[in-house]
């Protein structure tokens, strides 16, 4: 990596109004992964597990304040009764994507995401190995043998019938699923580290293992509770913004300097696009009832109020790419800071 470019990038980051390095836990200004990023100037991305949400239920729970609960308890006791304890209520809204997307479209989008992240890391001053070339390396063949079956099983679970019903999980071409934070074991003992030693020797580069979930809208719920000895009432306001967001992101680092760590790096909070897309947002109780019966085997409660997010395929793809470009730029900036951080 160009060390002058890295130094200049770090100065610009610390001088800017938004500190990108604060978006992530695990690397940046401070982080346990920084020790693996230091003096590593080449990377490749053999894993990028992407879940595209197409059906999302958002729920918010509100609790009675402690002061209100205490006052109500005192009132009940003064009348010889007993208050039922601190009260709670909730509200929920379900959003369903209607964009005409097929599995092949999500696959192409995943490939584009992989390329976007590679490009932004290169722009930050790092060398990035093309996975097409890594895929041909002798040392990578053992990695492929170990993880190809696991990847095929996960990739095979994605189906066009799932669109509008659940998250579609896809993997860019020439990538694998190795592990995430739900895996019982990261790697697999001495044999795994033997494979790593060989591929580090051939690539002299670090691995970046990405796991992401992309939501097609941003839902804001504001729920309030008014509780008393005679009962409780709930007030709720709901707003749906046509803004894409990354709701989940973990990153594992495996470099010639070490890794993977027992706990992955992660996005601290949702990453929301700074641009809105054009969409028709409307309700369809009948469609929601059908979906609810299919998934939950029962009638929906009275408050089940779905929203269909209707957007053209072209606008969905453009909005997704824009979101991921914004994310990739901040990720790459944080890598620069992490390479210089504590």
C-alpha positions as CSV (number, residue, x, y, z in Angstrom):
1,X,0.0,0.0,0.0
2,X,1.2,3.6,-0.7
3,X,2.2,4.7,2.8
4,X,2.0,8.4,1.8
5,X,-1.6,7.9,0.7
6,X,-2.4,6.0,3.9
7,X,-1.0,8.8,6.0
8,X,-2.9,11.5,4.0
9,X,-6.1,9.5,4.3
10,X,-5.8,9.2,8.0
11,X,-5.2,12.9,8.4
12,X,-8.3,13.7,6.3
13,X,-10.4,11.3,8.4
14,X,-9.5,12.8,11.7
15,X,-10.1,16.3,10.4
16,X,-13.5,15.5,8.9
17,X,-16.8,16.3,10.5
18,X,-17.9,12.6,10.6
19,X,-15.4,10.2,12.2
20,X,-15.9,7.0,10.1
21,X,-13.8,5.0,12.5
22,X,-16.6,5.3,15.0
23,X,-19.1,3.3,12.9
24,X,-17.6,0.0,13.8
25,X,-16.6,-2.0,16.9
26,X,-13.3,-4.0,16.7
27,X,-11.3,-1.8,14.4
28,X,-10.8,1.9,13.8
29,X,-9.3,4.4,16.2
30,X,-9.2,1.6,18.8
31,X,-10.0,-2.1,18.4
32,X,-8.6,-5.5,19.0
33,X,-8.4,-6.2,15.3
34,X,-6.1,-3.2,14.6
35,X,-3.1,-5.3,15.6
36,X,-4.0,-7.6,12.6
37,X,-4.4,-4.7,10.2
38,X,-1.0,-3.1,11.0
39,X,1.6,-3.6,8.3
40,X,-0.8,-5.6,6.1
41,X,-1.3,-3.8,2.8
42,X,-3.1,-6.5,0.7
43,X,-6.5,-8.0,1.2
44,X,-9.0,-10.2,-0.5
45,X,-12.7,-11.0,0.2
46,X,-13.4,-14.7,0.0
47,X,-16.7,-14.5,2.0
48,X,-19.5,-12.0,1.6
49,X,-22.8,-13.5,2.9
50,X,-25.6,-11.1,2.0
51,X,-29.2,-11.3,3.2
52,X,-31.6,-9.2,1.2
53,X,-34.7,-8.7,3.3
54,X,-38.0,-8.9,1.4
55,X,-40.5,-9.3,4.3
56,X,-39.7,-7.5,7.6
57,X,-41.7,-7.2,10.9
58,X,-40.6,-4.3,13.1
59,X,-41.8,-4.3,16.7
60,X,-41.2,-1.8,19.5
61,X,-41.9,-2.3,23.1
62,X,-42.7,0.6,25.5
63,X,-42.6,0.3,29.3
64,X,-44.4,2.3,31.9
65,X,-41.9,4.7,33.6
66,X,-40.6,3.6,37.0
67,X,-42.1,6.8,38.5
68,X,-45.5,6.1,37.1
69,X,-45.3,2.5,38.3
70,X,-44.3,3.6,41.8
71,X,-47.2,6.2,42.0
72,X,-49.7,3.6,40.8
73,X,-48.5,1.1,43.4
74,X,-48.9,3.6,46.1
75,X,-52.4,4.6,44.9
76,X,-53.4,0.9,44.8
77,X,-52.0,0.2,48.3
78,X,-53.8,3.3,49.8
79,X,-57.1,1.7,48.6
80,X,-56.2,-1.7,50.0
81,X,-55.4,-3.1,46.6
82,X,-52.4,-4.2,44.7
83,X,-50.9,-2.9,41.5
84,X,-50.1,-5.4,38.8
85,X,-46.5,-4.3,38.3
86,X,-44.8,-2.2,35.8
87,X,-46.9,-2.2,32.6
88,X,-45.7,-2.7,29.0
89,X,-47.2,-2.4,25.6
90,X,-46.0,-2.7,22.0
91,X,-46.7,-1.9,18.4
92,X,-45.6,-3.5,15.2
93,X,-45.7,-3.0,11.4
94,X,-44.8,-5.3,8.6
95,X,-43.2,-4.2,5.4
96,X,-43.2,-6.3,2.2
97,X,-41.0,-5.7,-0.8
98,X,-42.7,-5.5,-4.3
99,X,-39.8,-4.8,-6.8
100,X,-40.1,-7.6,-9.3
101,X,-36.7,-8.9,-8.2
102,X,-35.8,-12.5,-9.0
103,X,-33.1,-14.7,-7.5
104,X,-30.8,-14.0,-10.5
105,X,-31.2,-10.3,-9.9
106,X,-30.1,-10.6,-6.2
107,X,-27.2,-12.7,-7.3
108,X,-26.0,-10.1,-9.8
109,X,-26.5,-7.4,-7.1
110,X,-24.3,-9.5,-4.7
111,X,-21.6,-9.6,-7.4
112,X,-21.8,-5.9,-7.8
113,X,-21.6,-5.3,-4.0
114,X,-18.4,-7.4,-3.9
115,X,-16.9,-5.3,-6.7
116,X,-17.9,-2.0,-5.0
117,X,-16.2,-3.0,-1.7
118,X,-13.1,-4.1,-3.5
119,X,-12.9,-0.8,-5.4
120,X,-13.4,1.4,-2.3
121,X,-10.7,-0.5,-0.4
122,X,-8.3,0.0,-3.4
123,X,-9.2,3.7,-3.5
124,X,-8.2,3.9,0.2
125,X,-4.7,2.8,-0.7
126,X,-4.7,-0.9,-0.1
127,X,-4.0,-3.6,-2.7
128,X,-6.9,-5.9,-3.3
129,X,-6.5,-9.4,-4.9
130,X,-9.2,-10.3,-7.5
131,X,-11.1,-13.4,-6.3
132,X,-11.0,-14.8,-9.8
133,X,-7.2,-15.1,-9.4
134,X,-7.3,-16.2,-5.8
135,X,-9.7,-18.9,-6.9
136,X,-7.0,-20.4,-9.1
137,X,-4.3,-20.5,-6.5
138,X,-3.1,-23.9,-5.4
139,X,-3.3,-23.0,-1.7
140,X,-6.9,-21.9,-2.0
141,X,-8.1,-25.2,-3.3
142,X,-7.9,-26.8,0.2
143,X,-10.0,-23.9,1.5
144,X,-12.5,-24.6,-1.3
145,X,-12.6,-28.3,-0.5
146,X,-13.3,-27.6,3.1
147,X,-16.1,-25.1,2.6
148,X,-17.7,-25.6,-0.8
149,X,-20.3,-28.1,0.4
150,X,-21.3,-25.7,3.2
151,X,-21.6,-22.9,0.7
152,X,-23.7,-24.9,-1.7
153,X,-26.1,-25.9,1.0
154,X,-26.6,-22.3,2.1
155,X,-26.8,-21.0,-1.4
156,X,-29.3,-23.7,-2.3
157,X,-31.8,-22.5,0.3
158,X,-32.4,-19.3,-1.7
159,X,-35.5,-19.6,-3.9
160,X,-37.6,-17.3,-6.0
161,X,-40.6,-18.4,-4.0
162,X,-39.0,-16.8,-0.9
163,X,-39.1,-13.3,-2.4
164,X,-41.7,-11.3,-0.5
165,X,-41.6,-13.8,2.4
166,X,-38.1,-13.8,3.9
167,X,-34.5,-12.7,3.5
168,X,-32.7,-14.0,0.3
169,X,-29.2,-15.1,1.1
170,X,-26.7,-15.0,-1.7
171,X,-23.0,-15.2,-2.2
172,X,-20.9,-13.4,-4.9
173,X,-19.2,-15.5,-7.5
174,X,-15.9,-17.1,-6.5
175,X,-16.7,-16.7,-2.8
176,X,-17.4,-19.2,0.0
177,X,-19.2,-19.4,3.3
178,X,-16.6,-20.2,5.9
179,X,-18.2,-19.1,9.2
180,X,-20.0,-16.3,11.0
181,X,-20.7,-15.5,14.7
182,X,-23.3,-18.3,14.8
183,X,-20.8,-21.0,13.8
184,X,-19.8,-23.4,16.5
185,X,-16.2,-23.3,15.4
186,X,-14.2,-20.7,13.5
187,X,-11.9,-22.7,11.3
188,X,-11.4,-26.2,12.5
189,X,-8.2,-26.8,14.5
190,X,-4.6,-27.4,13.4
191,X,-5.6,-28.5,9.8
192,X,-7.4,-25.1,9.3
193,X,-4.4,-23.1,10.5
194,X,-2.1,-25.3,8.3
195,X,-4.3,-24.2,5.3
196,X,-4.1,-20.6,6.3
197,X,-0.3,-20.7,6.6
198,X,-0.1,-21.9,3.0
199,X,-2.4,-19.4,1.5
200,X,-0.8,-16.6,3.5
201,X,2.5,-17.6,2.0
202,X,1.1,-17.6,-1.5
203,X,-1.0,-14.3,-1.2
204,X,0.8,-12.4,1.5
205,X,-2.6,-10.9,2.1
206,X,-5.4,-10.8,4.7
207,X,-8.9,-12.2,4.4
208,X,-12.0,-10.1,5.0
209,X,-15.1,-12.2,5.8
210,X,-18.3,-10.2,5.5
211,X,-21.8,-11.0,6.7
212,X,-24.6,-8.4,6.0
213,X,-28.3,-8.0,6.0
214,X,-29.9,-5.3,3.7
215,X,-33.4,-3.9,4.5
216,X,-35.3,-2.2,1.7
217,X,-36.9,0.5,4.0
218,X,-36.4,2.3,7.3
219,X,-39.3,2.0,9.8
220,X,-39.7,4.4,12.7
221,X,-42.1,3.4,15.5
222,X,-42.9,5.7,18.4
223,X,-44.9,3.9,21.1
224,X,-46.2,5.5,24.3
225,X,-48.1,3.9,27.3
226,X,-50.4,5.6,29.7
227,X,-50.9,3.2,32.6
228,X,-53.0,3.6,35.8
229,X,-54.8,1.5,38.3
230,X,-57.9,1.4,36.0
231,X,-56.0,0.1,33.0
232,X,-53.6,1.2,30.3
233,X,-53.8,2.9,26.9
234,X,-51.4,2.7,24.0
235,X,-50.5,5.5,21.6
236,X,-48.3,4.7,18.6
237,X,-47.1,6.5,15.5
238,X,-45.5,4.9,12.6
239,X,-43.4,6.3,9.7
240,X,-41.9,4.4,6.8
241,X,-39.0,6.0,4.9
242,X,-38.0,4.8,1.5
243,X,-34.4,4.6,2.6
244,X,-32.4,1.4,2.4
245,X,-30.3,0.3,5.4
246,X,-27.8,-2.3,6.6
247,X,-29.3,-3.7,9.8
248,X,-26.6,-6.2,10.5
249,X,-22.9,-6.5,9.7
250,X,-20.1,-8.6,11.2
251,X,-16.6,-8.8,9.9
252,X,-13.9,-11.4,10.6
253,X,-10.3,-10.7,9.8
254,X,-7.7,-13.4,9.0
255,X,-4.3,-11.9,8.2
256,X,-0.7,-13.1,8.1
257,X,-0.5,-11.3,11.5
258,X,-3.2,-13.4,13.1
259,X,-6.9,-14.1,13.4
260,X,-9.7,-14.9,13.4
261,X,-10.6,-13.5,16.8
262,X,-13.2,-15.1,19.0
263,X,-15.6,-12.1,18.5
264,X,-16.0,-10.5,15.1
265,X,-15.9,-6.8,14.4
266,X,-19.4,-5.3,13.8
267,X,-21.3,-2.3,12.7
268,X,-22.3,-0.4,15.9
269,X,-25.7,0.6,14.6
270,X,-27.8,0.5,11.5
271,X,-26.3,2.1,8.5
272,X,-29.0,4.1,6.8
273,X,-28.6,5.5,3.2
274,X,-28.5,9.3,3.0
275,X,-30.8,9.1,-0.1
276,X,-34.5,8.3,-0.5
277,X,-35.8,6.3,-3.5
278,X,-39.1,6.7,-5.2
279,X,-41.7,4.2,-4.0
280,X,-45.4,3.6,-3.6
281,X,-46.1,2.7,0.0
282,X,-49.6,1.3,0.6
283,X,-51.5,-1.1,2.8
284,X,-53.0,-4.4,1.8
285,X,-54.6,-6.2,4.8
286,X,-55.8,-9.1,2.7
287,X,-52.3,-9.9,1.4
288,X,-50.9,-9.5,4.8
289,X,-53.5,-11.9,6.3
290,X,-52.6,-14.5,3.8
291,X,-48.9,-14.1,4.5
292,X,-49.5,-14.2,8.3
293,X,-51.5,-17.4,8.0
294,X,-48.8,-19.0,6.0
295,X,-46.0,-18.2,8.4
296,X,-47.6,-18.1,11.8
297,X,-50.5,-20.6,11.2
298,X,-53.1,-18.3,12.7
299,X,-55.2,-15.1,12.2
300,X,-53.3,-11.8,12.6
301,X,-54.1,-9.6,15.6
302,X,-56.1,-6.4,15.2
303,X,-53.0,-4.3,15.1
304,X,-51.3,-6.2,12.3
305,X,-51.1,-3.5,9.6
306,X,-48.8,-4.3,6.7
307,X,-47.3,-1.9,4.2
308,X,-46.3,-2.9,0.7
309,X,-43.2,-1.1,-0.6
310,X,-43.6,-1.0,-4.4
311,X,-40.5,0.1,-6.3
312,X,-39.3,-0.6,-9.8
313,X,-36.5,-3.2,-10.2
314,X,-34.2,-0.5,-11.7
315,X,-34.8,1.9,-8.8
316,X,-34.3,-0.9,-6.2
317,X,-31.0,-2.0,-7.7
318,X,-29.8,1.7,-8.0
319,X,-30.8,2.4,-4.4
320,X,-29.0,-0.8,-3.1
321,X,-25.8,0.0,-5.0
322,X,-25.9,3.6,-3.7
323,X,-26.3,2.3,-0.1
324,X,-23.5,-0.2,-0.4
325,X,-21.2,2.4,-2.0
326,X,-21.8,4.7,1.0
327,X,-21.1,1.8,3.4
328,X,-18.0,0.6,1.5
329,X,-16.5,4.1,1.5
330,X,-16.8,4.3,5.3
331,X,-15.6,0.8,5.7
332,X,-12.4,1.5,3.7
333,X,-11.8,4.7,5.6
334,X,-12.1,2.9,8.9
335,X,-9.5,0.3,7.6
336,X,-7.1,3.2,7.0
337,X,-7.6,4.5,10.6
338,X,-7.4,1.0,12.0
339,X,-4.0,0.4,10.3
340,X,-2.8,3.5,12.2
341,X,-4.9,3.0,15.4
342,X,-4.3,1.5,18.8
